Amino acid sequence: MHLTRSNISKLIKLERVKGKKWLTTATPGTHSRDRAIPINVLFKEVMKITKTTRETKLMINKNSFLVNKKNISDVKFPIGLFDVIEFPGLNENYRLTILENKKFGVKSIKSEECNLRPCKVLGKKVQNKSVLQINLDNGFNLLIKDNNISVGDTLVLDLTTKKIVKHIKLEKGVTVMLIDGKYLGKVGILNEIKPGIAKKRNMSLQVGKELIETSGRYVFVLDNTLTY
């Protein structure tokens, strides 16, 4: 399946190219289509490392890169925010992020970061008296016994073991990125969490000299030791 260039996700920056109307669309997966970029589009339009779909397929067939520590087999494979792309043969590693222009981009990261992915807690429910199911933004579901984890918190996962290596609570003073809405891509310090239901409450944050208010749905708590 393909989409016209005009119907692609607002997060993907495209150059106007005469005669090029269609783009690869992401397959259904852990990321929704409007919040993901197909690996073929990432390589051709953003990173500029391939010129054709055939070249992207060749890289896939040669296992030239990893996404979140795994080989992939489809040019439509969806890459989501903060996913990790590694090129072992080149010793180059990148994390997908949102740039100041409100579009997807990649940031070069150190090799020690390749195994780490920050994930936002989207929901949790009790499985039994001692076990909770935690639902994360990348589609993972974890069964844990730590009742201190709340919706909106960030868990940094080891991509190899799928274990939690760090828990950062959603609270005043943490660094956050806005991943949707009017202030998409802005990074600031969380100033206040308004009263209300966890998924619907508003929050204010300090971005430079500006104090802005937004929905908690758009707030992603960052681990300051990682590159975004």
C-alpha positions in Angstrom: 0.0 0.0 0.0 1.2 3.5 -0.8 0.0 7.0 0.2 0.2 10.2 -1.8 3.0 12.6 -0.6 0.3 15.0 0.5 -1.4 12.5 2.8 1.7 11.3 4.7 2.1 11.9 8.4 2.6 15.6 9.4 5.8 14.5 11.2 7.5 13.6 7.9 9.3 16.4 6.0 9.2 15.9 2.3 10.9 17.7 -0.5 8.8 18.6 -3.6 9.9 16.3 -6.3 8.4 16.5 -9.8 6.9 13.2 -10.9 7.0 11.6 -7.5 3.5 11.3 -6.1 3.5 8.1 -4.0 5.3 7.1 -0.8 5.6 3.8 1.0 3.2 3.6 3.9 4.0 1.9 7.2 2.6 -1.5 8.0 0.4 -1.9 11.1 2.5 -2.5 14.1 3.6 -1.1 17.5 3.2 2.5 16.2 0.2 4.1 14.6 0.7 5.2 11.0 0.4 8.9 11.8 3.1 8.5 14.5 5.6 6.4 12.5 7.8 6.6 9.5 8.4 3.6 7.2 12.1 2.5 7.1 12.1 3.1 3.4 10.9 6.7 3.7 13.3 7.3 6.6 16.3 6.1 4.6 15.2 7.9 1.3 13.7 11.1 2.5 15.2 11.9 6.0 18.6 10.2 6.2 19.3 10.3 2.5 21.2 7.0 2.6 19.3 5.3 -0.2 17.8 6.8 -3.4 15.4 4.0 -4.4 13.3 1.3 -2.7 15.5 -1.3 -4.3 18.5 0.1 -2.5 16.6 0.0 0.8 15.6 -3.7 0.1 19.3 -4.5 -0.6 20.3 -3.1 2.8 17.6 -5.2 4.4 18.6 -8.3 2.6 22.3 -7.8 3.7 21.2 -7.2 7.3 23.1 -3.9 7.1 21.3 -2.4 10.1 19.2 -3.1 13.2 16.1 -1.5 14.6 15.8 -1.8 18.3 18.4 -4.6 18.2 16.5 -6.6 15.6 16.9 -7.3 11.9 13.8 -6.3 9.9 12.5 -7.8 6.6 10.1 -5.2 5.2 10.6 -1.8 3.6 7.3 -0.7 5.2 8.5 -1.5 8.7 7.3 1.4 11.0 9.9 3.4 13.0 8.5 5.3 15.9 9.7 8.1 18.2 12.9 7.2 20.1 13.4 3.9 18.3 17.1 3.1 17.7 18.7 2.4 14.3 22.2 0.9 14.3 24.6 0.3 11.4 27.2 -2.1 13.0 29.4 -2.2 9.9 29.8 1.6 10.0 29.8 2.0 13.8 27.0 4.6 13.4 23.9 4.7 15.6 20.9 7.0 15.6 17.7 7.6 17.6 14.5 8.9 15.9 13.4 12.1 17.4 11.3 15.2 16.7 13.3 18.3 15.6 12.6 21.9 16.2 10.8 22.1 12.8 8.2 19.7 14.3 9.3 16.9 11.9 11.0 13.5 12.4 14.7 13.5 12.3 17.6 11.4 13.7 20.2 12.2 16.3 23.5 10.4 16.4 23.9 8.5 19.7 26.8 6.7 21.4 27.1 2.9 21.2 26.3 2.6 24.9 22.8 4.1 24.2 21.9 1.6 21.5 20.5 -0.8 24.0 18.3 1.8 25.7 14.9 3.0 24.7 12.7 5.4 26.8 9.0 4.4 26.9 6.0 6.3 28.2 3.6 4.4 30.5 0.2 4.7 28.8 -1.8 2.5 31.1 -1.7 -0.1 33.9 -4.1 -2.6 35.3 -4.0 -5.1 38.1 -3.6 -8.8 37.0 -3.8 -10.1 40.5 -3.0 -8.9 44.0 0.7 -8.6 43.4 1.2 -8.2 39.6 0.5 -5.2 37.4 0.4 -5.1 33.6 2.1 -1.9 32.3 1.2 -0.8 28.8 3.9 1.3 27.0 3.9 3.6 24.0 6.0 1.2 21.9 3.4 -1.6 22.2 5.2 -3.5 24.9 3.3 -4.9 27.9 5.2 -5.6 31.1 4.2 -7.7 34.1 5.7 -6.2 37.2 5.3 -6.0 40.9 6.3 -2.3 41.4 3.1 -0.4 42.2 5.1 2.8 42.3 4.9 3.2 38.5 2.2 5.6 37.3 0.6 6.5 33.9 2.8 9.2 32.4 6.0 8.0 33.9 8.9 7.0 31.7 10.6 3.6 31.8 14.0 3.1 30.2 14.1 -0.4 28.8 17.0 -2.6 27.9 16.2 -3.6 24.4 17.9 -7.0 24.7 16.4 -8.2 27.9 13.2 -6.1 27.9 14.0 -5.3 31.5 13.5 -1.9 33.2 16.8 -0.1 33.8 15.5 3.2 35.0 12.2 4.7 36.2 11.6 8.4 35.9 8.4 9.7 37.5 6.2 12.3 36.0 6.7 15.1 38.5 7.6 18.8 38.9 11.1 19.6 37.8 11.7 16.8 35.3 12.7 17.5 31.7 10.0 16.7 29.1 9.4 16.8 25.4 6.0 17.6 23.8 5.3 14.9 21.3 2.1 16.3 19.8 -0.1 19.4 19.8 0.6 23.1 19.2 4.0 23.0 20.8 5.2 19.7 19.2 8.9 19.1 19.6 9.4 21.7 22.4 11.6 20.6 25.4 11.2 22.2 28.8 10.9 21.7 32.5 7.6 20.5 34.0 6.4 23.3 36.2 2.9 22.1 37.3 0.6 19.1 37.0 -3.0 20.2 37.1 -5.6 18.2 39.1 -7.6 15.6 37.2 -7.7 12.1 35.7 -4.2 10.9 34.8 -4.8 10.7 31.0 -6.7 14.0 30.7 -5.1 16.5 33.1 -3.3 19.5 31.8 0.3 20.5 32.6 2.4 23.6 32.4 6.1 23.7 31.6 8.8 26.2 31.3 10.4 26.4 27.8 13.1 29.0 28.0 11.4 32.2 29.2 8.0 31.0 28.1 5.5 29.2 30.3 3.1 27.1 28.3 0.2 24.8 29.2 -0.7 21.6 27.3 -2.4 18.3 27.7 -0.6 15.6 29.7 -1.2 13.3 26.7 1.5 15.3 24.8 4.1 15.2 27.6 7.0 12.7 27.4 9.4 12.6 30.4 13.0 12.5 29.2 16.0 10.7 30.7 18.6 13.5 30.7 21.4 10.9 30.2 20.2 10.0 26.8 20.5 11.8 23.4 17.3 13.0 21.8 
